[in-house]
Amino acid sequence: FEKMLYDNAQLLGLYANAYKIDHHPLYKQVIEETVEFLKRELLSPENGFYSALDADSEGEEGKFYVWTKVELERVLGSDFYLFSQYFNVNSLGYWEHNQYILMRTEDNQAFATRHQLSEEELDIKLKGWKALLLAERSKRIRPGLDDKMLTSWNALTISGLISCYNALGDGQYLDLALGNARFLKSKLMGKGGELYHSYKNNQAKFIGFLEDYALVIEAFTALFESTGEISWLHEAARLTEMTLTGFFDAQKSIFSFTSSDQTDLITRTFEIHDNVIPASNSVMAKNLFRLSLLMDKSEYRGIAKAMVDSIVANMTTYPSGYSNWSQLMLDLTQQHLEVAIAGPEAIDLLQELQKEYLPQVVFCVGTQENNLPLLAHRFIEGKTLIYICQNYSCQLPVETVDKALGLIGHLAESEKMEL
């Protein structure tokens, strides 16, 4: 029953990628409802996200979220029977003390057919039921709110929102992500550009951990790839250099969880196991790899490979604890593509391309000349061109998304990549 920011943030990315693959309407619905939940329950007036809602209210676990049959019959009236069939108000959904957890076990198409409804009719009913229950639940005593705002969890949320923006093209998700990113910069970044870990009551506290730096770098890189705003890439690169200086142990080829600035610690720990959140080291290694492609920095790729080499012997004994590392191994062993889009319509073309599931592609876009390696000498006045590249060796440019996707598919097949 506890509602954690980091769970919801990561679910956004998962469902966004799933929606890109098969456009199932349920995945879109989960994204929309999850974002609405985050805005309603966890978004602060400063555009930061609070950490969690407690499981308990009035001393009982789940009391805010469960329902008795009597309550449901009163609120839903004649629709109770159909509702109870859809949400398993039966032995399957039974919790305790005559209370039920609402859960669905059948997809809408099958349920509608079985109950002689159209899917459109069922959808209207579902929206009405949820509105009624939300209004009724708002009268209850709310669970406690953990109102501290953590840098790392907010960064996870930015990445999740950007994934949703890419998949659905809904500008509200980008606006939320940008607002949250500006909050991090204004409230959780020190005068020297360093990160703090936590913010509450207008005060940032505690020197940032590796988790904070790694996840912010990941989020800022995603912002650049989805907007073309080069300032986000510059920030990601700056924080990466700061992380290499303050956290990296060259002898171990791994990052410490705490900065060398924290001199009051007896020992420095190294987080390598992926858990409910990917390990800060696996996130950082993936950052280095992605930035090596975007910025043509072979030394970053070398560090990422050395990091994988340092833990690879452990992976076979506990594969689930190294799932994010395994993705990086695929990145390092399979050919990546760089997609550069240059010209006044670059953002429009980018948005169309990013609706596709292309996990082994990095995007670099610009509407005007800049000094990024992938965009250098790519601009032709009056045109917007898409360059599909491998190791900075580019095919002849194309001008349409369909042609670009065709080239990506051809190169993927020829290189036997798994996109």
Steps between C-alpha positions, in 0.01 A plus 500: 500500500798733539535722194867565423618761252778277366256217418266727308786674321644174371157367400458803275808402297397136487150570369626764258735249339231234497262743329760577234516130415133413456288810578275312742242750633539363853864612508399852401231498768752392766734783397223761509362388836844466659597852396169633632569323830846656522364848427214465745678328790875563483572819304607796716426866420872535418478228229687244706350159575453378856632158592203285604155451644486272804322165489312573822225744589306510826734228627394243239697379201325576173192661657510789253490265200269207584119482481215309659210369292266728691704808404519396135128424476419842647732688263436301181134413534367285215847476344640310799455153350683582177769685697545206736553266206761727344695576819464160673294596802507132591726247673789590266491868595424444869746669737381483863220624727244489216718725287607452138795605287375596155684307230434400140586161351342527156569738212234745395420335170429161657303651790289718270420206273404280794264765635358604161653847503705687246850598608397864473206443738728323746754780482235759583386293797857454628570871490174571683566236766852628566378859530232396751745300711767769490246757625387264776856412602591868525276517810724251685791584726807497275815294551808683622716675242879466496561852376876499458610525137792278401726593211536145371130415508407828333755426227341158446168680458644735238625201300163328529311811388732547204436139396125571511543818298695309237245219480180706500611843382303672777669829584377501861748221580789704361382806693490299824848360433645843423337653807643224718846533342502875566395430858804272541730766358361781713446318831735200510808631324760699694686813394785286367264284296512212747188302586326462833305188594179626661278809514230595749366824648702709256827340608729264309686250718779245478775473242374315194567128463600318182135404452407868482767585244445191285122538474515877440754447222269238347201736524681802355634289212145383426381860503762591243416206275131591508520879467830580329568759773878478520513649851370170641781307331754751633363451851514121465860522377600736781349276766668199341842662535418595858400138571817362346706735716313448826380140493704284261749247636737437210660198668166322539350641176185582692337802665467542874150572629633800693713790383863548598379830649331302779808466718311394816435145373700202630473315169356555154237260367444387142143433381496250214182290542189608312212507746165682509697779334787411264840513668655845487808348335302329224315827429828691494659246267207531259527879520866484401421275207217720372699819541792339318275473196343843529827681563751275321690425821667161465643529851148488644429179313826357630402571860155346447657184360750481786213529747317209339818295495543561873167337592431257215621197697221557754219520245449129440448427869230765548367614159196690633732715708681614187215561255596860425861392457380235253337768288829684493679182393266484201574865427873432503485187286238602241535779249328826590369762259527874536216703351583864433224736389605845382277782384202719590251208517731274702280483811189401302686217329655394829160469665378268227812282515489471877152351490671185375674252731866547410703405809832487316477846350624829648355827374682827447294787360549865428308775325814706441875453474679397820822330602368151577703239309194324358358826362815664370474588127154338476295814433380601154302823479128452453505125563460266794706185453513171688836324517517134602851424624711219640812599689460850352504360145174621350278388214382756248243719675126456454217746554209285621436287806393202286828500311695537825319205656564299186873571526503415871324172430739416217807573709357310794445195283839520335675531835267244659411747769196438718305824503 
